[in-house]
């Protein structure tokens, strides 16, 4: 059973940076494509970034140029480096794997951007 655990969230001032981590266990890490999603209070969950098993990356327009997704297959971990953070980036961030018709989610990590 694949398990995902996010970490790295916190409170940061506008313009600051955070790096989120998503540690995976119980599966074949290098085979998976990973997604980062976020959900702000009162809003629907939205996709932020994806990284394929060949490390190809995509981003939603609102984070392009500010966020960078990466993966370390040796550590079974995916990262989301977030720079130039804005108050509108405040949300719970989740990583996700969709595999063989099933979706696996972590518990999420809170990111709050506020002065």
SVG drawing of the C-alpha trace seen along z (x, -y; Angstrom):
<svg xmlns="http://www.w3.org/2000/svg" viewBox="-16 -42 36 44">
<polyline fill="none" stroke="black" stroke-width="0.4" points="0.0,0.0 1.5,-3.3 1.7,-5.9 2.6,-9.6 3.7,-11.9 4.1,-15.7 6.2,-18.0 7.8,-21.4 4.8,-23.7 4.7,-26.7 4.2,-30.4 6.2,-32.6 6.1,-36.3 5.2,-37.4 8.2,-37.1 9.6,-34.2 10.3,-30.7 9.4,-27.2 10.3,-23.7 7.7,-21.0 8.6,-17.4 6.5,-14.3 8.0,-11.0 6.6,-7.9 6.7,-4.4 5.2,-1.0 5.4,-1.3 7.8,-1.5 8.7,-5.2 10.4,-5.6 7.4,-4.4 5.0,-7.0 4.0,-10.4 3.4,-12.8 1.1,-15.7 1.0,-18.6 -2.4,-20.1 -3.6,-22.7 -6.8,-23.7 -7.5,-27.1 -10.4,-27.6 -13.7,-27.7 -12.1,-26.8 -11.9,-23.7 -8.7,-21.7 -6.6,-22.7 -3.6,-21.2 -0.4,-23.1 2.4,-21.0 3.1,-17.6 6.3,-15.7 6.5,-12.6 8.5,-9.5 11.0,-10.9 11.1,-14.2 9.1,-16.2 7.4,-19.0 4.2,-21.1 2.8,-24.0 -0.4,-25.9 0.0,-29.5 -0.3,-31.1 2.9,-29.5 5.1,-29.4 8.4,-31.0 8.0,-30.8 7.6,-27.1 9.9,-24.3 9.1,-20.6 11.8,-17.9 12.2,-14.3 15.0,-12.2 14.4,-8.6 17.1,-7.5 15.3,-9.1 11.7,-8.2 10.9,-11.9 9.3,-14.6 9.9,-18.3 8.1,-21.5 10.4,-24.6 8.2,-27.6 9.7,-31.1 8.3,-34.6 5.3,-33.4 2.1,-35.4 -0.8,-35.5 -2.9,-33.8 -0.6,-30.8 -2.0,-30.1 -3.5,-26.6 -3.1,-23.0 -0.7,-21.4 -1.1,-17.7 0.9,-15.3 -0.9,-12.7 -0.2,-9.6 -2.7,-8.2 -1.8,-4.6 -3.9,-1.7 -7.1,-3.6 -6.5,-4.5 -5.6,-7.9 -3.3,-8.1 -3.1,-11.2 -1.0,-12.4 -2.4,-14.1 -1.4,-17.6 0.8,-20.3 -0.3,-23.8 1.3,-26.8 0.4,-30.2 1.8,-33.3 1.1,-36.4 2.9,-39.4"/>
</svg>
